[in-house]
């Protein structure tokens, strides 16, 4: 059985992080994946959560029956600048302390770094992993890595190779459906990517949202000005509002008997958030018998 988690990103602007567990329960979710937010862990900043926050979040877990299944922090632990990398490793250590207090045993994160200094960033990521390995192992927390647009590694195959190169059972892989076209440089071959991660014994989480193929129509699905600017644009749309091959995604997950985490991570549609999240949850239950 899969665990379906809500990423409450679309609710952070209107309610405290703790209240998103009550919202998740209202929508029918039993799990949440807490993505970056100011109350807990913001992008590249030291986690703001203190003992009172942890106690309140644990109380919300008990009252709602909604479990904080995973955290999704983003720290620039692959920075080519050593001072920044070291600071981000310190942020990671604090996050692991908080995860342990919340009894969260699985974390999903990004490679980060600088794609314009990819080799240096890769070296820095391995250095950070080596420093943090004893902490992950002491707490018994697993880590799932995703290649994110504009990370030092953006493609599925090299990202999976990096995960395997660490050679640690507690490091796995997260496949991000809304990034499917970035992961494959426009190919969108979701079945192949899901299967290769599974066959490597590393597939532990799948992010569920849709997006359009940025390589289609001469690359004009998205228009960035000035042309050639050093940015990467991507989307997290509702399932069906994009070009991801969902028949292949769901049939492949069924075929491999996927039993990890499915995180519903639709962003940018706040005015329709409740309806969208309910619809995606129903679709996942229907497709995967959850």
N, C-alpha and C positions, 0 to 999 in steps of 0.2 A: 504494500500500500504506500502511495505517495503521501507526503505532507504538503498541503497547499497553504502557502503563507501569503498574507497581504503585505506589500510594501506600502506604508501609509503616506508616502511622499505628498500626495495631493491634499492631505489633511493638516500638514504641519503649519500652514499659514493661518489656520482658523482654530486650532486647539493645541494644548500642550501635548508633548509626546506621550505622556502617560494616558491621556484620554483617547489616544488612537486605539488602544486595546479595547476600550468599550465600543468604539466605532466598529472595529473589526468584528466583535461579537454580534453587534446589531446587524451587520451585513452577512453573517453566517460563517465567518472564518474561525478556525480553531488555532491558527498560528499567525504570527507576524514576523516579517524580516525588517528590522529597523535600519533604514538607510540613513545617510548623513543628515543631521538636524542640529539646531543650535542648543537644544536642551541636553543632548547626550554626547554625540561625536560629530563635529562639523568637519568638512573637508580640510584636511591638512593641519587642523588645530588640535591642541591637547584636549582630550575629552573633558567636558564641563560637568559631568555627572558627579555628585557627591554622595555621601552615605544616605542623606535624606531622600535624594532622587531614587537611589537603588531600593530603599525601603518602600517608597511609593509605587515603584514599578512592580516590585514583588507582590505588593498588596493587590494591585490591579490584575496581575496574573491569577492570583487566588480567587478574587471576586468574579472575574469574567470567565475563567476557564480557558482563556486565550494564552497560549504559551509564546514567549519570545523565542522563536525557533532558531533564528540566525541573526547575526549582525552583518551589516554591509558597510564597513568603514572604508574611507579612502585617505591614505597617508602617502606622501611622496617619499617613500622609503627607498626608491631607486634614483633619487636625485643625483646628478653628476657632481653636485656640490656637497662635499663630505660633511660640512657643518649642518646643512639641512637634513641630509640623510640620517645623521646621528640623532637629531632632534625628533625626527619622525619615528625612529626606532623607540625612543623614549615614550612617544605617544602610544605606540603599539603596546608597550609593556603595561601602561596604565589601562588601556582598553581590555587587555587580557585579564587584569585584576577584576575589572567591572563585569566582564562576561562570566567569570567564575562565580561572583557574588549573585548573579542572576541565573546561574545554572544553565548558561548558554554554552553548548559544547561544539558549536559549528559556526564558523565565520567565513563569509565570502568577501573577497576584496579584489583590487585591481593591481596591475603591475606598476602603473604610473611612470615616473621617469620622464625622459625627453626623447621623443622620437628622432630628433635631429642629432642626438648623441646616443644612438641606440646601443652601441657596444659598451660604452662607459656605463650607461644605465643598467645594462644587463649585469655587469660586474658588481655594481652597487646593490642590485637586488639580491644576488647570491650572498653578498656580504651580510646584508640585513637578515636573510633567512638563517644564516649560520649563527648570528647573534641571538636571534629570537627562538631558535629551535628548542633550547632547554626550557623556555617559558611555556611554549605550546605543549611540550611533552609533560611538564610538571602539572599543568592544569588539565591535561587530557582533552585539549580542544583541537578540533580538526580545522584545516584551512582549505578553502576552495578558491582557486584563482580563475579570473576571467581576463581575456585580452580586450581592452576597452579602446574605442576610437581615441586616437592621439596618445595612447601609451607608447612606450618604446617598442612594444610588440603589439601589433594590431590584428594579426592573422592567426587563424585557428591552429594551423599545423605547427608553426614555430612555438606558439604559446604552449601547446600540449607537450612539445619536446622539452621545454624548460621545466614544466611541472614534473615530467618523468626524470629529468636529469637530477633533481634534488634527491630522488630515491628514498623518500620517506612516506610511510603508509598514511601519515596524517595529512599529507598534502594531496588534494584532489583538484578537479577541474569543474568549472561552471560554464555551461553553454548558454549564451545569451541570444535568444531568438530575435529581439529587435536589432541586434548587431550582426545578424546573419550575413548581410551583404558586405559589411565591412570586414567580417572575419574571413570571407571568401573572395574578396576583391571583386564583388559583383556576381559571382556564380550562384550564390544562394543554395548550394547543395547541402541542405540541412541534414538529410539522411546520412550522407557520408561523414559529416562532421560529428554528429551524435554517435554514430557507430564507432568511429575511431577512438573517441574518448571512452566509450564503454568498453571496447575491446582492450584498451590499455588499463582497464580497471580503475579509471580515475573519474568517471562521470558521477557527480554527486548532487548537482543542483542544475536547474534549468530556469532561466528568467523568461517570463511569459509576457510579451507585448509584441506589437507589430511595427513595421516600418517599410518605407519605400526603398527601392534599389537606387542608390545614388549614382551607379554606373550606367543606368538605363538612359536611352534617348540622348546620347552624346554627353552624358553626365549632367544633364540639365533638370533632373528631378528636383534638385536644390540649386539655387543660384546664390553664389557668394560674391560680394563685391568688396574690394577689387578682385577680379579673376586671379586665381592662383594664390590668394591669401593663405597663410599657414594656419588653417583652422580645419576642424572636422565637424560636420553637421550630422546629427542623427536624430531619430525619433523613438518614442515609446508610445505607440498608439494602441487603441483597443484591437484585440484579435479580430481580423477581418478588415481593418482599415489600414491596408498596406499590401505588400506583395510577398510576405513570407508564405511558404508552402505548408500550410497547417495540416493538410492531409498527410503529408510526409512526416511532419513533426510528430503527430499523434500516433500514426501507425508504427513508426520506428520506436517510440517510447513504449508502446504496447508490446512490440516484438521482442525488445530487450528486457522486458519486465522491469522497467525502471521503478525504483522504490526509494528515491531520494526526495529532495525538496523541489517543489514548483512554486516559484515566487511570482505573484501577479504584480507587475511593476509598470503600470500605465501611468505616464506623466503628462502634465500639460493640458489636461481636460478637466480642470477643477470643477467647473460648473455642472458637469455630468458625472462626477466621481462615483457617487453611490450606485447609479444605474450601471455604469461601466463595470465596476468591480463585482456587482452581483451577477451580471451577465457572464463575465469571464469565469467566475467561480463555478457557475452552473455548467458552462461548456467543459471545463476541466473535469468536473465530476462525471459528466455524461461520456466524455471521451475515454477517461481512464478509470472509471469505476471507483473513484475515491469516495 
